[in-house]
Amino acid sequence: MITHIESELSTLGGLIIDTVHHEEIFNILTENDFTTQENKSLFKAIKQLSKESKPCDIVTLQDNKGIDLAFIANLVKNTPCANNSLTYAKNVKEAANKRNFSSELQSIQNLLNVTPAIHSLEEIKKKLNTSIDTLSNSANDNLFQFISSDKLQVKPITWTVSSFLEHNAIASFFGPPESAKSLAALDLSLCCAAGIDWKGHKTKKGPVFYIAGEGSNGLSKRQQAWLKANNISLDSIKDNFFFSTAAADLCDQKSTISVKQSIRQTCKASNKDPVLIIIDTLARNFGSGNENSTDDMNTFISNIDTHLRKEFNATILIIHHSGHGNHDRGRGSSSLKAAMDAEFQVSKKEALVTIKCTKMKDADHPKPISFNLEVVNLDSIDDSGNQMTSVVLNQTEFIPITKKKKLTGKNKITALSELKQLFNSHQDEMCKRGKQANDAKVMLSFWREKSSLASNRFTEAVDSLLDQNFISISDDFVNLTELSESI
């Protein structure tokens, strides 16, 4: 079991290494909660430097406060990371409370042993109750607090991807199917793993965990293409980039804790916690939850916030589909966007991809970015002997993706309206059966059967809707595109 001295040293080491928990720890501890004069002096010095927004590094502490340099250096050496410093701080507080309680009990025992008695039993009971109340308040002072307005400090934002993704935050990429949102997330996350800039934005290098809800073959091809296009070796990222072998049910607390434990176990080798965790996609990692349910969405958010973001102080990036009726927002409950620190819309038109910020809670919106899809030949062939390829994002001058004009033509409008009605009916039925509304599908033959148009007029309307990209057809199933919202 870790001793109170070890907890004190780990707390102090964490405060020197990283500022992320400074405010929380300073709200919990005072210098008198430490047992040695050296620890008390160091805590006081760190707190003062932090209050003045000055660095709490070894040299500054030693030069400005006269604290022993060897002691600080050894402290930092034996504290490899700051991620558990808040837990250690709570241990320090608990140990201090126990010492204080023991001292109070001893003073009351001394009163009882005085002969002749100079305090009545009622006076001693009152003192005991006062001591218990004081110590109880001290033990719980980190549960809920108010602070004076003069103690609020403006602190600089720390970034996982500068001006784009904040450190220790939750963000999302959303867009329709095949909009390259997963490709953009993979591109960004590989840059973090390699420690290189992402499209002009500096990244925080560190382990990245990619919770993939679909097959890994497509991801492996995209990774190989990215490595080749960026002239980076697999060896340079293999200790910093990890894919899951299956989807996770992040609506379930036990499943989310299992993900946390797996990440923690994987991180043991490097002793570095993740800087970025990708959830691709929300739907694939939502288990039996209903995206349209506010309760289910809040449970999902609470699980990833508690067991992933707070546990590792990592940035969480969620890949999410846009709604069928409105491609300008993520589908499902609006509580998702409300919980996001940042949100980005990903759109694609032919080979052009754009990323536009739709929410940035605590900073200015970054400028939108455009990319061209570039085909890369892989160093592999398929079982038919054909060259295997994949794509990467090649940044270009920003070009906004504009929608085409609204649909015209009575038959086309009628056919598309009838298709939307079929989708709405199917979605309602899916919800009644406890399934995802957005998993509803409509077969071309069913649409034809239910249409009020004559067969030849229906065929003409479908062909025109396909040509104008209002619908797409795959394996006899019809899908609505982004343009279909125009009527």
C-alpha positions, -999 to +999 in steps of 0.1 A: +000+000+000+013+035-009+023+055+021+012+091+028+048+103+021+048+086-013+014+103-020+028+137-010+058+132-033+037+120-062+014+149-058+042+174-058+059+157-088+027+158-107+022+195-100+057+202-114+053+180-146+019+192-157-005+221-148-036+202-158-048+194-123-034+225-105-067+243-098-084+211-085-055+202-063-051+237-049-088+236-040-082+204-020-049+209-003-031+235+018+006+234+027-003+223+062-017+190+048+019+179+041+040+163+068+076+176+062+088+212+061+104+205+027+071+193+012+052+222+027+077+247+012+076+231-022+038+230-023+036+267-013+062+276-040+044+258-067+010+273-057+025+308-058+041+304-092+009+289-106-011+319-092+013+342-110+010+322-142+047+314-141+063+280-151+067+255-123+098+239-137+129+228-118+150+258-124+123+284-116+115+266-083+151+264-073+161+299-084+131+318-071+123+299-039+156+285-027+144+249-027+170+222-030+176+214-067+186+178-061+154+171-042+132+186-070+152+167-097+148+134-079+111+141-073+105+146-110+126+116-120+105+093-098+071+108-111+069+097-147+035+112-154+010+136-138-022+118-146-027+103-111-017+134-092-053+143-083-059+108-068-026+112-048-038+146-036-070+132-022-049+105-004-028+133+011-059+151+023-074+120+038-041+113+057-041+149+069-077+146+081-069+114+100-039+131+117-060+161+127-088+139+140-062+119+160-049+151+175-083+163+184-091+130+201-058+132+220-066+167+233-101+155+245-085+125+262-061+149+280-091+170+292-107+138+306-075+129+324-071+162+342-075+159+380-094+176+394-117+180+364-119+216+352-144+208+323-178+193+327-188+163+307-212+184+286-184+208+277-162+180+266-190+165+245-196+199+229-159+201+220-160+166+206-190+174+184-174+207+172-142+188+163-161+161+143-181+188+124-149+207+116-131+176+104-161+164+084-162+197+066-125+194+059-129+159+045-157+170+022-143+203+011-135+190-024-171+178-031-188+212-037-174+246-033-179+283-040-149+306-046-145+343-046-146+360-080-110+373-075-097+337-075-109+330-111-080+329-134-078+331-172-055+302-183-042+297-218-059+269-238-038+238-244-043+220-276-040+184-290-042+199-324-036+237-323-066+259-329-086+228-338-089+202-310-085+212-274-066+190-250-088+171-225-120+178-245-147+160-264-153+169-301-170+154-331-167+151-369-201+146-385-213+142-421-232+119-444-220+084-454-189+084-477-181+121-468-145+111-458-150+120-422-133+088-410-105+094-435-100+129-420-100+116-385-074+089-393-052+115-411-054+138-380-048+110-355-018+095-374-002+130-373-006+130-335+010+096-333+039+106-355+042+141-338+040+160-371+018+190-380-017+183-394-025+207-423-006+235-407-018+228-371+008+217-345-001+184-328+006+170-293+026+138-299+015+108-279-004+075-280-036+074-300-063+048-296-088+042-324-120+024-315-131+011-349-166-001-353-161-016-388-136-039-404-099-032-400-090-040-436-101-005-449-082+012-420-050-008-427-051+002-464-056+039-454-028+037-429-005+022-454-014+049-480-009+076-454+026+063-444+036+061-480+023+096-489+040+112-458+072+092-462+069+078-426+079+043-415+055+021-396+081+016-369+080+053-361+043+051-351+037+015-340+042+023-303+018+053-305-011+041-326-035+013-316-067+000-333-094-019-315-103-054-328-141-048-324-167-021-316-174-012-280-208-007-263-201+028-248-237+031-236-228+003-211-207+013-181-190-021-177-181-022-214-167+014-212-146+004-181-133-026-200-121-002-228-105+020-201-087-010-186-075-022-220-061+013-228-044+014-193-028-020-198-016-011-233+000+022-220+020+004-194+049-003-219+054+034-226+041+047-193+024+075-214-014+080-214-032+086-247-034+121-261-063+112-284-091+086-285-112+082-317-147+067-316-156+056-352-185+057-354-209+067-327-236+044-341-212+014-343-202+020-306-236+028-292-246-008-284-283-012-279-289+025-272-312+047-293-295+077-308-327+096-307-331+090-269-318+119-248-313+095-219-292+071-239-272+098-255-265+113-220-254+079-207-230+075-237-215+110-231-213+104-193-194+071-198-168+084-223-164+116-202-159+098-169-140+067-180-120+080-210-116+118-210-112+124-173-093+091-167-066+099-192-069+137-197-073+129-234-091+145-263-121+123-274-130+126-311-164+111-321-172+103-357-209+106-363-234+105-392-255+135-401-293+132-401-312+121-432-335+151-431-308+177-423-271+172-432-261+203-413-263+186-379-254+152-364-283+128-363-301+118-332-305+136-299-294+173-298-278+166-264-247+153-282-239+187-297-247+204-264-220+183-247-194+189-274-165+213-268-160+214-306-179+201-336-169+199-373-190+193-404-173+172-431-187+174-466-177+158-499-184+166-535-167+143-560-130+144-550-133+176-529-136+174-491-142+203-467-141+205-429-160+234-413-162+242-376-198+244-364-190+248-327-160+258-307-169+265-271-139+283-257-120+296-287-124+312-321-136+290-349-107+278-370-109+285-407-125+259-429-102+235-448-104+219-482-088+187-495-085+168-527-087+130-525-054+116-539-052+079-550-021+061-536-008+028-551-001+004-522+028-021-521+002-049-524-018-068-550-052-084-545-060-121-552-067-113-588-033-098-593-046-062-594-027-032-579-043-023-545-050+014-539-063+037-512-067+074-508-052+103-487-062+139-482-041+165-500-048+200-487-058+226-512-071+261-512-104+263-494-134+258-518-168+259-502-191+230-513-223+246-525-256+229-530-272+226-564-304+245-572-336+232-557-353+203-575-378+213-602-402+191-622-435+178-608-428+141-613-393+143-597-407+163-567-435+137-563-412+107-565-387+122-540-415+133-516-429+097-517-395+083-510-390+106-480-424+095-467-414+058-470-382+066-451-401+084-423-426+055-421-398+029-419-379+050-392-410+052-371-414+014-373-378+009-364-382+031-333-413+011-322-392-021-324-365-005-303-340-002-332-320+027-347-343+049-368-315+057-391-309+020-400-342+021-420-338+011-457-360+014-487-358-010-517-361+005-552-389-021-560-409-011-529-406+026-538-418+018-574-447-002-560-459+025-537-454+054-561-484+072-575-466+078-608-470+057-639-442+032-645-426+051-673-428+084-655-414+069-623-384+055-642-378+089-658-380+106-624-356+081-608-330+084-636-332+122-633-329+121-595-298+099-599-282+122-625-287+153-603-274+134-572-306+137-551-305+099-545-281+070-548-288+034-553-267+005-540-276-032-540-312-024-549-315-001-519-322+037-523-304+063-502-312+100-498-283+124-504-275+157-489-293+175-518-326+158-510-333+182-482-339+210-507-376+200-510 
